[in-house]
């Protein structure tokens, strides 16, 4: 053997680590496909691709308040009362396993930006609150006004046909967040360009992403951290972490919420025209979307201590998935219950309010500027996106 073969160079170590992670992704994805071939409804949700997951969600509801996916060893619920119990329970204080167990859950990629437990969220939340030390706007109205102005500028530069998600929603959200974080003007373009590469973070919590996507996302998060460290007015460790968590959590979620809202309104005769005539209706439209077509369909928690849920004993390490969209359809839920989802999801503890504010301002501005907006081709849902159901392609046209 040559000396070269006997030497563990840094490059060779990196290549081996990459190969192990890629293999881990393949095995985790294969497990989900295997679960689906066994007609496991949760496995079918995770591998559904562009299929409508609602039939599988209703199968889980029919199994009772807490369904166990044996092939994937995950507890799943579509029950509002059980979901409320999970998000309030001290045993479920983190969205994923503790650090000592994270490597054992079969998913090689977990966004560092989204690893926020309840204690950390409580510490960081004052930094990202309106009127706090990090954000530029002192109140929601300021964010709405700036979002409308930026939306109009983007729309003015688009042609008769454009992609609603890529050309409008994702660009707009990046610009709003960059401005609200107070980044220098020179850093805005780079921030807006980098942020979309983090779009797979939430889906990666439950669906193994292609290895190339994982590498791109991790590089983007590292670059984002460096940009925030250089660009934030006060760049302490907590400030950078809070800003990164807010940006990664809010960006793709808001873009999906905008897309889902537009889709729903265009599908209902006269709804888009009513919004164009009265953009203030955007708030009602967004709330309806959060209930009927939420941007985050699946929320995951891991028990960090032994607990009892829906009468079932769960040992520490048990994984629980909340079917957010199905929970909002729960016929047993109180009639006046607020939409389940963003306010209770730890991934949005720092950004949930911003998601809804940007979405309703963007929706109102879009309808006011383009009252004759219509779809202009087939929408394509991104593959391996069971959490968000994010659009890969959403072609629209300005006029009928």
MARVEXVO-336397 format. One record per residue (C-alpha): residue number from 0; x, y, z; residue in one letter. Coordinates in Angstrom, 1 decimal, padded with zeros to 4 digits. Example, Ala and Ser with C-alpha at 12.3 -4.5 7.8 and 13.67 -1.06 7.14 Angstrom:
<rs>
   n     px     py     pz res
   0  012.3 -004.5  007.8   A
   1  013.7 -001.1  007.1   S
</rs>
This chain:
<rs>
   n     px     py     pz res
   0  000.0  000.0  000.0   X
   1  001.2  003.5 -000.8   X
   2  001.8  006.1  001.8   X
   3 -001.0  008.1  000.2   X
   4 -003.5  005.3  000.9   X
   5 -002.4  005.0  004.5   X
   6 -002.7  008.7  005.2   X
   7 -006.1  010.0  006.5   X
   8 -006.0  013.4  004.9   X
   9 -008.7  016.0  005.8   X
  10 -010.1  015.7  002.3   X
  11 -010.4  011.9  002.6   X
  12 -012.1  012.2  006.0   X
  13 -014.6  014.7  004.6   X
  14 -015.3  012.4  001.7   X
  15 -015.9  009.4  004.0   X
  16 -018.2  011.5  006.3   X
  17 -020.1  012.7  003.2   X
  18 -020.5  009.1  002.0   X
  19 -021.8  008.0  005.4   X
  20 -024.3  010.8  005.6   X
  21 -025.5  010.2  002.0   X
  22 -026.0  006.5  002.8   X
  23 -027.9  007.5  006.0   X
  24 -030.2  009.6  003.9   X
  25 -030.8  006.8  001.5   X
  26 -031.6  004.3  004.3   X
  27 -033.9  006.7  006.1   X
  28 -035.8  007.4  002.9   X
  29 -036.0  003.7  002.1   X
  30 -037.6  003.1  005.6   X
  31 -040.3  005.6  004.7   X
  32 -041.0  004.0  001.4   X
  33 -041.1  000.6  003.0   X
  34 -043.6  001.9  005.5   X
  35 -045.7  003.1  002.6   X
  36 -045.6 -000.2  000.8   X
  37 -047.0 -001.7  004.0   X
  38 -049.9  000.7  003.7   X
  39 -048.9  002.6  006.8   X
  40 -050.7  006.0  006.6   X
  41 -047.9  008.0  008.2   X
  42 -045.4  006.4  005.8   X
  43 -047.6  007.3  002.9   X
  44 -047.8  011.0  004.2   X
  45 -044.0  011.2  004.3   X
  46 -043.5  009.7  000.9   X
  47 -046.6  011.2 -000.8   X
  48 -044.6  013.6 -003.0   X
  49 -047.3  015.6 -004.9   X
  50 -050.2  013.5 -003.7   X
  51 -052.9  015.0 -001.5   X
  52 -052.1  013.7  002.0   X
  53 -055.6  014.3  003.4   X
  54 -056.9  010.8  002.8   X
  55 -054.0  009.4  004.8   X
  56 -054.5  012.0  007.5   X
  57 -058.2  010.9  007.8   X
  58 -057.1  007.3  008.0   X
  59 -055.0  008.2  011.0   X
  60 -057.9  010.1  012.6   X
  61 -060.1  007.0  012.2   X
  62 -057.5  005.0  014.2   X
  63 -058.2  007.0  017.4   X
  64 -056.6  009.9  019.2   X
  65 -053.1  008.5  019.0   X
  66 -051.9  006.3  016.2   X
  67 -048.6  004.3  016.3   X
  68 -046.7  004.0  013.0   X
  69 -044.9  000.7  013.8   X
  70 -042.6  000.7  010.7   X
  71 -041.4  004.2  011.6   X
  72 -041.8  003.9  015.4   X
  73 -043.6  007.3  015.6   X
  74 -046.8  008.3  017.4   X
  75 -049.1  010.4  015.2   X
  76 -052.2  012.4  016.1   X
  77 -054.9  014.3  014.2   X
  78 -056.7  015.1  017.5   X
  79 -056.8  018.7  018.7   X
  80 -057.0  017.8  022.4   X
  81 -054.0  015.5  022.2   X
  82 -052.1  018.1  020.1   X
  83 -052.8  020.8  022.8   X
  84 -051.6  018.3  025.4   X
  85 -048.3  017.8  023.5   X
  86 -047.5  021.5  023.0   X
  87 -048.3  022.3  026.6   X
  88 -046.5  019.3  028.1   X
  89 -043.1  019.7  029.9   X
  90 -042.0  016.3  028.5   X
  91 -042.2  017.8  025.0   X
  92 -040.0  020.9  025.6   X
  93 -038.0  020.4  022.4   X
  94 -039.0  019.9  018.7   X
  95 -036.5  017.1  018.4   X
  96 -034.5  014.7  020.5   X
  97 -032.0  016.0  023.0   X
  98 -028.4  016.5  021.8   X
  99 -027.4  013.1  023.1   X
 100 -030.1  011.3  021.0   X
 101 -030.2  013.4  017.9   X
 102 -027.8  011.2  015.9   X
 103 -030.0  008.1  016.6   X
 104 -033.2  009.3  014.9   X
 105 -032.1  008.3  011.4   X
 106 -032.1  011.7  009.9   X
 107 -028.5  012.9  009.1   X
 108 -029.7  016.5  008.5   X
 109 -031.2  018.7  011.1   X
 110 -031.0  022.5  010.6   X
 111 -029.0  024.0  013.4   X
 112 -031.1  027.2  013.1   X
 113 -034.2  025.3  014.1   X
 114 -032.8  023.5  017.1   X
 115 -034.6  025.6  019.7   X
 116 -036.2  024.2  022.8   X
 117 -038.7  026.0  025.0   X
 118 -036.1  027.3  027.4   X
 119 -033.9  028.7  024.6   X
 120 -037.0  030.2  022.9   X
 121 -038.0  032.0  026.1   X
 122 -034.5  033.5  026.4   X
 123 -034.2  034.6  022.8   X
 124 -037.8  035.8  022.2   X
 125 -037.4  039.3  023.7   X
 126 -034.7  039.9  021.1   X
 127 -037.0  039.3  018.1   X
 128 -040.1  041.0  019.6   X
 129 -041.6  044.1  018.2   X
 130 -039.9  047.1  019.9   X
 131 -037.1  044.9  021.0   X
 132 -033.4  045.5  020.4   X
 133 -033.1  043.6  017.1   X
 134 -035.9  044.5  014.8   X
 135 -036.2  047.8  013.1   X
 136 -040.0  048.2  013.3   X
 137 -041.6  049.1  016.6   X
 138 -045.1  047.8  015.6   X
 139 -046.8  045.5  013.1   X
 140 -048.1  048.4  011.1   X
 141 -044.6  049.5  010.2   X
 142 -043.8  046.0  009.0   X
 143 -046.9  045.9  006.9   X
 144 -046.2  049.3  005.3   X
 145 -042.7  048.3  004.4   X
 146 -043.8  044.9  003.0   X
 147 -046.4  046.6  000.8   X
 148 -043.8  049.1 -000.5   X
 149 -041.3  046.3 -001.3   X
 150 -044.0  044.1 -002.8   X
 151 -045.1  046.9 -005.2   X
 152 -041.5  047.5 -006.3   X
 153 -041.0  043.8 -007.0   X
 154 -044.2  043.5 -009.0   X
 155 -043.3  046.6 -011.0   X
 156 -040.2  044.8 -012.3   X
 157 -042.0  041.5 -013.3   X
 158 -043.4  040.7 -016.7   X
 159 -046.9  039.6 -017.7   X
 160 -046.1  036.1 -016.5   X
 161 -044.0  035.1 -013.5   X
 162 -043.6  032.5 -010.8   X
 163 -045.5  033.5 -007.8   X
 164 -043.3  031.6 -005.3   X
 165 -039.9  032.2 -006.8   X
 166 -040.1  035.6 -008.4   X
 167 -042.4  037.3 -005.9   X
 168 -042.9  035.5 -002.5   X
 169 -039.4  034.3 -001.7   X
 170 -037.8  037.5 -002.9   X
 171 -040.2  039.7 -001.0   X
 172 -039.8  037.8  002.3   X
 173 -036.0  037.9  002.1   X
 174 -036.0  041.7  001.5   X
 175 -038.4  042.3  004.4   X
 176 -036.4  040.2  006.8   X
 177 -033.1  041.8  005.8   X
 178 -034.6  045.2  006.4   X
 179 -036.2  044.3  009.7   X
 180 -032.9  042.9  011.0   X
 181 -031.3  046.2  010.2   X
 182 -028.6  044.7  007.9   X
 183 -026.6  047.3  005.9   X
 184 -028.0  048.0  002.5   X
 185 -024.9  046.4  000.9   X
 186 -025.7  043.1  002.5   X
 187 -029.3  042.9  001.4   X
 188 -028.7  041.4 -002.0   X
 189 -026.4  038.6 -000.6   X
 190 -028.9  037.9  002.2   X
 191 -031.8  037.6 -000.2   X
 192 -029.7  035.3 -002.5   X
 193 -028.6  033.0  000.3   X
 194 -031.8  032.6  002.3   X
 195 -033.7  030.5 -000.3   X
 196 -031.0  027.8  000.0   X
 197 -032.2  027.2  003.5   X
 198 -035.7  026.4  002.2   X
 199 -035.5  022.7  002.9   X
 200 -034.8  023.1  006.7   X
 201 -038.3  022.3  007.9   X
 202 -038.9  019.4  005.5   X
 203 -035.5  018.0  006.5   X
 204 -036.8  017.5  010.0   X
 205 -039.0  014.6  008.8   X
 206 -038.0  013.8  005.2   X
 207 -034.4  012.9  004.2   X
 208 -033.3  015.5  001.7   X
 209 -030.9  014.7 -001.2   X
 210 -027.3  014.9 -000.1   X
 211 -026.5  017.8 -002.5   X
 212 -029.4  019.7 -001.0   X
 213 -028.2  019.0  002.5   X
 214 -024.7  020.3  001.7   X
 215 -026.1  023.4  000.0   X
 216 -028.3  024.1  003.0   X
 217 -025.6  023.7  005.6   X
 218 -023.2  026.0  003.6   X
 219 -026.1  028.5  003.3   X
 220 -026.7  028.5  007.1   X
 221 -023.0  028.9  007.8   X
 222 -022.8  031.8  005.3   X
 223 -025.9  033.3  006.8   X
 224 -024.4  033.2  010.3   X
 225 -021.2  034.9  009.1   X
 226 -023.3  037.6  007.3   X
 227 -025.3  038.2  010.4   X
 228 -022.2  038.4  012.6   X
 229 -020.8  041.0  010.3   X
 230 -024.0  042.9  009.6   X
 231 -026.0  043.0  012.8   X
 232 -025.8  046.2  014.9   X
 233 -025.1  044.1  018.0   X
 234 -023.7  040.7  017.0   X
 235 -023.5  038.8  020.3   X
 236 -023.9  035.0  020.2   X
 237 -027.6  035.1  021.2   X
 238 -028.4  037.9  018.8   X
 239 -026.9  036.0  015.8   X
 240 -028.6  032.8  016.8   X
 241 -032.0  034.6  017.2   X
 242 -031.7  036.3  013.9   X
 243 -030.7  033.1  012.1   X
 244 -033.6  031.2  013.7   X
 245 -036.0  033.9  012.8   X
 246 -034.8  034.1  009.2   X
 247 -034.7  030.4  008.5   X
 248 -037.9  029.7  010.2   X
 249 -039.9  032.5  008.7   X
 250 -038.7  032.7  005.1   X
 251 -040.0  029.6  003.4   X
 252 -042.9  029.3  005.7   X
 253 -044.1  032.8  004.8   X
 254 -043.6  032.2  001.1   X
 255 -045.7  029.0  001.3   X
 256 -048.4  030.8  003.3   X
 257 -048.6  033.5  000.6   X
 258 -048.8  030.8 -002.2   X
 259 -051.4  028.8 -000.3   X
 260 -053.5  031.9  000.3   X
 261 -053.4  032.9 -003.4   X
 262 -054.2  029.4 -004.5   X
 263 -057.3  029.2 -002.2   X
 264 -058.6  032.6 -003.3   X
 265 -058.2  032.0 -007.0   X
 266 -060.0  028.7 -006.6   X
 267 -063.1  030.4 -005.1   X
 268 -065.1  032.3 -007.7   X
 269 -065.0  036.1 -007.0   X
 270 -062.8  035.8 -003.9   X
 271 -059.7  037.4 -005.5   X
 272 -061.8  040.3 -006.9   X
 273 -063.3  040.9 -003.5   X
 274 -059.8  041.1 -002.0   X
 275 -058.6  043.4 -004.8   X
 276 -061.5  045.8 -004.0   X
 277 -060.8  045.7 -000.3   X
 278 -057.2  044.6  000.6   X
 279 -058.0  044.8  004.3   X
 280 -059.7  041.4  003.7   X
 281 -056.2  039.9  003.5   X
 282 -056.1  039.3  007.3   X
 283 -059.3  037.2  007.1   X
 284 -057.9  035.3  004.1   X
 285 -054.6  034.5  005.8   X
 286 -056.4  033.3  008.9   X
 287 -058.6  031.1  006.8   X
 288 -055.5  029.7  005.1   X
 289 -053.8  029.0  008.4   X
 290 -056.8  026.9  009.3   X
 291 -057.6  025.1  006.0   X
 292 -054.2  025.0  004.2   X
 293 -051.5  025.8  006.8   X
 294 -048.0  026.4  005.5   X
 295 -046.7  023.8  008.0   X
 296 -048.6  020.6  007.9   X
 297 -046.6  018.5  010.3   X
 298 -045.0  019.4  013.6   X
 299 -042.7  017.0  015.4   X
 300 -041.8  016.7  019.0   X
 301 -039.7  014.1  020.9   X
 302 -040.4  013.1  024.5   X
 303 -037.4  014.1  026.6   X
 304 -038.8  012.3  029.7   X
 305 -041.2  009.4  030.3   X
 306 -044.8  010.6  029.9   X
 307 -048.4  009.6  029.3   X
 308 -050.2  010.8  026.3   X
 309 -053.9  010.0  025.4   X
 310 -053.7  007.3  028.0   X
 311 -050.6  005.7  026.4   X
 312 -047.3  005.5  028.3   X
 313 -044.5  006.9  026.2   X
 314 -040.9  006.4  027.2   X
 315 -038.3  009.2  026.8   X
 316 -037.2  009.3  023.2   X
 317 -040.6  008.6  021.8   X
 318 -041.3  010.6  018.6   X
 319 -044.7  012.3  018.1   X
 320 -045.9  014.0  015.0   X
 321 -048.8  016.4  015.0   X
 322 -050.9  016.5  011.7   X
 323 -051.5  020.3  011.8   X
 324 -053.9  020.5  008.8   X
 325 -055.9  017.5  010.1   X
 326 -056.0  018.9  013.6   X
 327 -057.6  022.0  012.2   X
 328 -060.3  019.8  010.7   X
 329 -061.0  017.9  013.9   X
 330 -064.8  017.8  014.2   X
 331 -064.4  017.5  018.0   X
 332 -062.4  020.7  018.4   X
 333 -064.2  023.7  019.9   X
 334 -065.9  025.8  017.3   X
 335 -064.1  029.0  018.4   X
 336 -060.6  027.4  018.6   X
 337 -057.9  029.4  016.9   X
 338 -056.0  027.8  014.1   X
 339 -053.5  025.2  015.4   X
 340 -050.0  025.6  014.2   X
 341 -047.6  028.5  014.2   X
 342 -048.2  030.0  017.6   X
 343 -047.5  026.6  019.3   X
 344 -044.7  025.3  017.1   X
 345 -041.3  025.8  018.7   X
 346 -039.7  026.3  015.3   X
 347 -041.6  029.6  015.1   X
 348 -041.3  030.7  018.7   X
 349 -039.3  033.7  017.4   X
 350 -040.9  034.3  014.1   X
 351 -044.6  033.2  014.1   X
 352 -045.9  036.7  014.4   X
 353 -043.7  037.9  011.5   X
 354 -044.9  035.1  009.2   X
 355 -048.5  036.3  009.4   X
 356 -047.8  040.0  009.2   X
 357 -045.7  039.7  006.1   X
 358 -048.2  037.3  004.5   X
 359 -051.3  039.4  004.9   X
 360 -049.5  042.6  003.7   X
 361 -048.1  040.8  000.7   X
 362 -051.4  039.3 -000.2   X
 363 -053.2  042.6  000.0   X
 364 -050.6  044.4 -002.1   X
 365 -050.6  041.6 -004.7   X
 366 -054.4  041.7 -005.1   X
 367 -054.5  045.5 -005.2   X
 368 -051.8  045.6 -007.9   X
 369 -053.0  042.6 -009.9   X
 370 -056.8  042.4 -009.6   X
 371 -057.0  040.1 -012.7   X
 372 -054.3  037.7 -011.5   X
 373 -054.8  034.1 -012.7   X
 374 -052.9  030.8 -012.8   X
 375 -050.9  030.3 -016.0   X
 376 -049.9  026.7 -015.9   X
 377 -049.6  023.7 -013.7   X
 378 -048.4  024.2 -010.2   X
 379 -045.7  021.8 -009.1   X
 380 -045.1  020.8 -005.5   X
 381 -041.5  020.3 -004.4   X
 382 -040.5  016.7 -003.9   X
 383 -039.7  015.6 -000.4   X
 384 -041.8  018.4  001.1   X
 385 -044.3  016.6  003.4   X
 386 -044.0  019.3  006.1   X
 387 -044.5  022.4  003.9   X
 388 -045.9  021.1  000.7   X
 389 -043.9  023.9 -000.8   X
 390 -044.3  025.0 -004.4   X
 391 -041.5  024.3 -006.8   X
 392 -043.3  026.1 -009.5   X
 393 -046.4  028.4 -009.4   X
 394 -046.9  030.1 -012.7   X
 395 -049.3  033.1 -012.8   X
 396 -050.3  035.8 -015.2   X
 397 -051.3  039.4 -014.6   X
 398 -054.3  039.4 -016.8   X
 399 -057.1  037.1 -017.9   X
</rs>
